[in-house]
Amino acid sequence: MSNIRKKATVTRRVASTRQATRVEELTDTNFGTLDETKDGLVVAYDSTTDKFILVSADTVLTTTTDDGNISDTFITQLESQLDLGAISLGDVDGGSF
């Protein structure tokens, strides 16, 4: 004679994480209200708050030079992209000597 037993119910816990599709949905940011006042800002990581924030490009460049040393790779890239002939200084007065 054979025994018939009910199969034990297997329970699985499936964790489904929906990827963020909008910047506002990210939890590790501190952007505030995203509107026209934030145009032109770039995303940077703030290690103090452990969040991504929006800063001006000027702030990024200023922070980069805090230690008095700018990366050689950055300088090379800048030199390759700048066309000094296209820079207009207007009227420059060198003063008197």
C-alpha positions as CSV (number, residue, x, y, z in Angstrom):
1,M,0.0,0.0,0.0
2,S,1.4,3.5,-0.8
3,N,1.0,6.6,1.2
4,I,-0.2,9.8,-0.4
5,R,1.0,13.0,1.1
6,K,0.3,16.6,0.3
7,K,3.4,18.3,-1.0
8,A,4.7,20.9,1.4
9,T,4.0,24.4,0.3
10,V,7.1,26.2,-0.8
11,T,7.2,29.8,0.1
12,R,9.5,32.1,-1.7
13,R,10.1,35.7,-0.9
14,V,10.7,37.7,-4.0
15,A,11.9,41.2,-3.5
16,S,11.2,43.3,-6.5
17,T,12.8,46.7,-6.8
18,R,11.5,49.0,-9.4
19,Q,14.3,51.1,-10.9
20,A,13.9,54.9,-10.7
21,T,12.7,56.4,-13.9
22,R,12.8,60.0,-12.8
23,V,15.4,61.9,-10.9
24,E,12.9,62.9,-8.2
25,E,12.5,59.1,-7.4
26,L,16.1,58.7,-6.4
27,T,16.5,58.4,-2.6
28,D,20.2,59.4,-2.3
29,T,19.8,62.9,-3.7
30,N,19.3,66.3,-2.3
31,F,18.2,68.4,-5.3
32,G,15.3,70.3,-3.8
33,T,12.6,71.4,-6.2
34,L,13.7,70.8,-9.8
35,D,12.7,73.8,-11.7
36,E,14.2,76.5,-14.0
37,T,16.4,77.8,-11.2
38,K,18.4,74.5,-11.4
39,D,19.2,74.9,-15.1
40,G,22.9,74.7,-15.9
41,L,23.8,73.0,-12.6
42,V,25.7,69.7,-12.6
43,V,25.4,66.6,-10.3
44,A,28.1,66.2,-7.7
45,Y,28.5,63.8,-4.7
46,D,28.6,65.4,-1.2
47,S,30.5,63.0,1.1
48,T,29.4,64.9,4.2
49,T,25.7,64.2,3.6
50,D,26.3,61.0,1.5
51,K,24.0,62.3,-1.2
52,F,24.1,63.7,-4.7
53,I,23.6,67.4,-5.0
54,L,23.4,70.1,-7.7
55,V,26.3,72.6,-8.0
56,S,27.5,75.1,-10.5
57,A,30.4,74.2,-12.8
58,D,32.3,77.0,-11.2
59,T,32.0,75.3,-7.9
60,V,33.3,72.0,-9.3
61,L,36.4,73.8,-10.8
62,T,37.1,75.7,-7.6
63,T,36.9,72.6,-5.5
64,T,39.2,70.8,-8.0
65,T,41.9,73.4,-7.5
66,D,41.7,73.4,-3.7
67,D,44.8,71.3,-3.3
68,G,46.7,73.5,-5.8
69,N,47.1,70.7,-8.3
70,I,45.0,70.3,-11.4
71,S,45.0,66.9,-13.2
72,D,47.4,66.7,-16.2
73,T,44.7,64.8,-18.1
74,F,42.3,67.7,-17.5
75,I,44.8,70.3,-18.7
76,T,45.6,68.2,-21.8
77,Q,41.9,67.9,-22.6
78,L,41.4,71.7,-22.1
79,E,44.3,72.5,-24.4
80,S,43.0,70.3,-27.1
81,Q,39.5,71.9,-27.0
82,L,40.3,75.5,-26.5
83,D,40.8,77.6,-29.6
84,L,42.7,80.7,-28.3
85,G,42.1,82.4,-31.6
86,A,38.4,82.4,-31.0
87,I,38.7,84.2,-27.6
88,S,37.9,87.9,-27.9
89,L,39.4,90.1,-25.3
90,G,38.0,93.4,-26.6
91,D,40.0,96.5,-25.7
92,V,42.7,95.6,-23.2
93,D,44.6,98.5,-21.6
94,G,48.0,97.4,-20.5
95,G,48.5,100.5,-18.5
96,S,51.8,102.5,-18.5
97,F,55.2,101.4,-17.5
